[in-house]
């Protein structure tokens, strides 16, 4: 069996077991669900470089009924239709963003990430798209995630090197540096450019 399918099975089992633990009132069922979680962690280590400790961390991020994570990306174009990118410590570029904090709205998280990673005070004004991470960026991801692409205005600011990014700059979509396609890919940037050019826009979702 392919490693990808093993990973999928492991995550499905973990989601079922975690939800079961949350809803059951029976202590014996709780024990059974814990056993399923143990098996799902073991499955993740088969044929991969994932250690048992890493598998436990990956599968124990949430309690209760399992839902996709939410990720935001601040998409900021200038008057030349160049997009603002930041350079991660892995050497690749992307749009400012990341996982949505548990107590932040999509709007709030977009603003926070733009400020932290690009030093920009961003003003969100249009939700260009909500796209499935596995369908568009990384089919082998350990997480199911909804990526929110939010068009923003740049209200000013200045980049400062931080714990996540080392540079920032505006780039033409026809001349991008090496981008981390697991975060944002060229197709998604082009979709956002369409939204930027449009007078009215209906959010794209899949």
C-alpha positions as CSV (number, residue, x, y, z in Angstrom):
1,X,0.0,0.0,0.0
2,X,1.3,3.5,-0.9
3,X,2.6,5.6,2.0
4,X,0.1,8.4,0.9
5,X,-2.8,6.0,1.4
6,X,-1.5,4.9,4.8
7,X,-1.3,8.5,5.8
8,X,-4.8,9.1,4.7
9,X,-6.1,6.1,6.7
10,X,-4.1,7.2,9.7
11,X,-5.7,10.6,9.7
12,X,-9.2,9.3,9.1
13,X,-8.8,6.9,12.0
14,X,-7.4,9.7,14.2
15,X,-10.3,12.0,13.3
16,X,-12.9,9.3,14.1
17,X,-11.2,8.4,17.4
18,X,-10.8,12.0,18.5
19,X,-14.4,12.8,17.8
20,X,-15.5,9.6,19.5
21,X,-13.6,10.4,22.6
22,X,-15.2,13.8,22.7
23,X,-18.8,12.6,22.5
24,X,-18.8,9.3,24.3
25,X,-19.9,9.0,27.9
26,X,-18.7,5.4,28.2
27,X,-15.3,4.9,29.7
28,X,-14.8,1.6,27.9
29,X,-15.4,3.3,24.5
30,X,-12.9,6.0,25.5
31,X,-10.3,3.3,26.0
32,X,-11.1,1.8,22.6
33,X,-10.8,5.2,20.9
34,X,-7.4,5.6,22.6
35,X,-6.3,2.3,21.1
36,X,-7.4,3.5,17.7
37,X,-5.3,6.7,18.1
38,X,-2.3,4.6,19.1
39,X,-2.7,2.5,15.9
40,X,-3.1,5.6,13.7
41,X,0.1,7.0,15.1
42,X,1.9,3.8,14.3
43,X,0.5,3.8,10.8
44,X,2.0,7.2,10.2
45,X,5.5,5.9,10.9
46,X,5.3,3.0,8.5
47,X,7.5,3.6,5.4
48,X,8.3,7.2,6.4
49,X,10.9,9.2,8.3
50,X,8.3,10.3,10.9
51,X,9.2,9.3,14.4
52,X,6.5,8.1,16.9
53,X,6.9,11.4,18.8
54,X,6.3,13.4,15.6
55,X,3.3,11.2,14.8
56,X,1.9,11.9,18.2
57,X,2.4,15.7,17.7
58,X,0.8,15.6,14.3
59,X,-2.3,13.8,15.5
60,X,-2.9,15.4,18.8
61,X,-3.3,19.0,17.7
62,X,-7.0,19.2,18.4
63,X,-9.6,17.8,20.6
64,X,-13.2,17.1,19.7
65,X,-14.7,16.8,16.3
66,X,-12.0,17.2,13.7
67,X,-12.4,20.0,11.1
68,X,-10.0,21.5,8.6
69,X,-7.5,24.1,9.7
70,X,-7.9,27.7,8.4
71,X,-5.0,29.5,6.8
72,X,-4.9,33.1,5.6
73,X,-2.8,34.7,3.0
74,X,-2.6,38.5,2.5
75,X,-2.4,39.3,-1.2
76,X,-1.2,42.8,-1.8
77,X,-0.7,44.2,-5.3
78,X,0.9,47.6,-6.1
79,X,-0.1,49.9,-9.0
80,X,2.2,47.9,-11.3
81,X,0.3,44.8,-10.5
82,X,3.3,43.3,-8.7
83,X,2.6,41.2,-5.7
84,X,4.1,41.6,-2.2
85,X,6.1,38.5,-1.2
86,X,8.2,37.6,1.9
87,X,11.2,35.2,2.0
88,X,11.0,32.4,4.5
89,X,14.1,31.1,6.3
90,X,13.9,28.1,3.9
91,X,15.0,30.4,1.1
92,X,11.6,30.4,-0.7
93,X,9.1,33.2,-1.2
94,X,5.4,33.4,-0.4
95,X,2.6,35.8,0.4
96,X,2.4,36.8,4.1
97,X,0.2,34.4,6.1
98,X,-0.2,31.3,8.1
99,X,-2.5,29.3,10.3
100,X,-5.4,31.3,11.7
101,X,-5.0,31.7,15.5
102,X,-7.7,30.1,17.5
103,X,-9.1,33.5,18.8
104,X,-8.6,35.4,15.5
105,X,-11.1,36.0,12.7
106,X,-9.9,35.6,9.1
107,X,-9.7,39.4,8.9
108,X,-7.7,39.8,12.1
109,X,-5.3,37.0,11.2
110,X,-4.7,38.4,7.8
111,X,-3.8,41.8,9.3
112,X,-1.6,40.1,12.0
113,X,0.4,38.0,9.6
114,X,1.0,40.9,7.2
115,X,2.4,43.0,10.0
116,X,4.5,40.3,11.5
117,X,6.0,38.9,8.3
118,X,6.1,41.9,6.0
119,X,6.0,44.9,8.4
120,X,2.9,46.1,6.5
121,X,-0.2,47.6,7.9
122,X,-2.8,45.8,5.7
123,X,-6.4,46.6,5.1
124,X,-8.4,43.6,3.9
125,X,-11.1,44.4,1.4
126,X,-11.9,41.4,-0.7
127,X,-11.9,37.6,-0.1
128,X,-10.6,36.4,-3.5
129,X,-10.8,32.6,-2.8
130,X,-11.1,29.8,-0.3
131,X,-9.3,26.8,-1.6
132,X,-8.6,23.3,-0.4
133,X,-4.9,22.9,0.5
134,X,-4.7,19.3,-0.6
135,X,-6.4,19.9,-3.9
136,X,-4.2,22.8,-4.9
137,X,-0.9,22.9,-3.0
138,X,0.1,19.8,-1.3
139,X,-1.8,16.5,-1.8
140,X,0.4,14.8,0.8
141,X,-0.2,17.3,3.5
142,X,-0.7,16.0,7.0
143,X,-3.5,18.5,7.5
144,X,-6.8,19.3,5.8
145,X,-6.8,23.1,5.4
146,X,-8.9,25.8,3.9
147,X,-6.7,28.6,2.5
148,X,-8.3,32.1,2.5
149,X,-6.8,34.4,-0.1
150,X,-7.5,38.0,1.1
151,X,-6.8,41.0,-1.1
152,X,-5.4,43.9,1.0
153,X,-4.4,47.5,0.7
154,X,-1.0,48.5,1.9
155,X,-1.5,51.3,4.4
156,X,2.3,51.7,5.0
157,X,5.0,50.2,7.0
158,X,8.6,48.9,6.8
159,X,10.0,45.4,6.7
160,X,12.0,44.3,9.7
161,X,13.8,40.9,9.8
162,X,11.9,38.6,12.1
163,X,11.7,35.0,13.3
164,X,9.8,33.9,10.2
165,X,11.0,36.0,7.2
166,X,14.3,37.5,6.0
167,X,13.2,39.8,3.1
168,X,10.2,41.3,1.4
169,X,9.6,42.8,-2.0
170,X,7.2,43.3,-4.9
171,X,7.4,41.0,-7.9
172,X,5.8,40.6,-11.3
173,X,3.9,37.4,-11.7
174,X,5.9,36.9,-14.9
175,X,9.1,37.1,-13.0
176,X,8.7,35.5,-9.6
177,X,11.5,34.3,-7.4
178,X,11.5,30.7,-6.2
179,X,8.1,30.3,-4.4
180,X,6.9,27.8,-1.9
181,X,4.1,26.3,-3.9
182,X,2.9,24.4,-0.9
183,X,1.8,27.8,0.5
184,X,0.8,29.7,-2.6
185,X,1.3,28.8,-6.3
186,X,1.3,30.7,-9.5
187,X,-2.2,29.7,-10.4
188,X,-3.5,31.1,-7.1
189,X,-1.6,34.3,-7.6
190,X,-3.1,34.7,-11.1
191,X,-6.5,34.1,-9.7
192,X,-5.9,36.8,-7.1
193,X,-4.8,39.2,-9.8
194,X,-8.1,38.6,-11.6
195,X,-9.9,39.5,-8.4
196,X,-7.7,42.6,-8.0
197,X,-8.5,43.9,-11.5
198,X,-12.3,43.2,-11.2
199,X,-14.8,45.8,-10.3
200,X,-16.9,43.2,-8.6
201,X,-15.9,39.7,-7.6
202,X,-17.5,36.5,-6.4
203,X,-15.3,34.5,-4.1
204,X,-14.0,31.3,-5.7
205,X,-14.2,28.2,-3.6
206,X,-13.8,24.4,-4.1
